[in-house]
Amino acid sequence: MPQFIGGVALVVRDYDEAKTWYRDVLGFDAVEDTDLGGGKRWVVMAPPGSHETRLLLAKAAGPEQEAAIGNQAGGRVFLFLRTDDFWRDHARMKAAGVTFCEEPRVEAYGTVVVFQDLYGTRWDLLQLNG
């Protein structure tokens, strides 16, 4: 069996707030939302059509984790949202109120723009060439 990364944990302030933003603003699907008891949930989101890598929304527990919200990569881009139609998705995201950190640019490898999620976590929206 080939290996792949099945999920990435993203520390968030609130399950419902984050789930709503990723669903309504980015258009992600809510794959799973299971109550684990004790205030914990297993909330999994995925871009439409994604079958492998998923985003686990992990509610911060304590000051150390709360300090990481929005800055899990130390100010660098943390996640890369690949698309087959950059301009379609850019326009939809812009209309939904996504905060872009720059203007879209064409690089040797493709078209890209940095955006922020609701907590300030930096992402790339990326369409590779070819």
N, C-alpha and C positions, 0 to 999 in steps of 0.2 A: 504494500500500500504506500503510495507517495505521501509525503508529509506536507502540511501546510499550516499556516497560523490560523487557527479557528476563531480566535477572538482577541480583542485588545480591551483592557479595562481602562475606562476613562473616569477619573474621579469627578463627581458632580456634587452640587449643593443639595439638590432635591430630586428624587426619582421622577415625580410627575412633571415638574418644571422642565427637566431635561428631556424626558420622553416626548412631551408636547412640542418642544422646540425642534427636536430632530425629526419628528413626524411632520409637523405642519410647515416648518420653514425649509428644511432640507429635503423633505419628501421621503424620508426613510420609512421602512416598514417596521412595525413593532412585532418582532419574531416571537418573543416570549416575555411574560411578566408574571413571575411566580412568587408568591409570598413565602418567605423562608422562616417567618416567625421572628419575634424580637425586634421588629421594625426593619428587618432586612428583606430585600427582594432581589430576584434574579431578573434584571431587565435587559433584554437583548434587542438591539436595533440593527438594521442592515439597509444599505442602499437598495433601491428596487433592482431586482434581478440578480443580486449578489447571493451566492450559495456557499461561499467559503468563509472569508473573514467577516466577523461580526463585531459589533461594538457593545461591550458590556458596560452599562451605566452603573457605576459603583458609588454609592452615597458615602461621602466623607465621614469618617468616624474619628473625631478628635482633632485637636489643633494642628498636628503635623500634616494630616491628610487635607484638612481645610486649606492650609497654606499652599497646597499643590494645585488647587482648583484653578484652572485657566493658565497654569504655568508648568505643566508636567514635563515640558522639554526645555525648560530654562529660557524661554523666549524665542526658541526656534520653532519652525514648522514641525508639528508633531504627527499629523496624519495627512495622507494623500488620497484625495477623492478623485479617482479616475473616471473619465466619461468618454462616450463615443461622439458627443456633440457639445463641445465647449460653449459655444455661443448660445445655444438653447438653454443649457443649465445655468450659465451666467445670468442671462436675462430673467429666468424664473427666480433665481436666488435673489437677485437685485430687487425684483418686484416684491419678494417676500420680506425684505428688510435686512438681508444679510449685510454685515459690515465688511467691506473690502478694504484691505490695507494698502492697496496700490491699484494701478490700472492694469488690465490684462496685458501680457507681453508674449511675443513669439520668440521662442528660444530655438536653438538647433535641434533640440529633442521634442519640442511640441509647444502648445499654447498653455499658459499657466497664469494663475492669479492667486495671491494669498488672501484668505479671508479668515474671520474669527467666528467661533461659535458663541453661544450666549454667555459664556464665562470668560472669553478672551483667548481660548486655546486657538493657536494658529494652525490652519490647514492650507494645503494647496488644492485648488481645483485644477485638474490637469488632463489635457488630451494629448497623448503621444502622437508623434508623426507615424505614418504608415500603418 
